[in-house]
Amino acid sequence: MRLVFPDRAAYLAWAAMIFAPGSGEQVIADELKFLERSRTRAYVVEERVTSG
């Protein structure tokens, strides 16, 4: 699964909801329906456009 955000502000808004108090339990319950959590990894990749 890959999540793409139009900008950092959109990512930060999403992260605030995911890491809000009480959200963790909901996320875990949902993930258990379709993921093997022990094999899940998360990375943040920031793209930069350069010229030259």
Helices and strands as residue ranges (DSSP letters): H 8-18, H 23-31, G 37-39
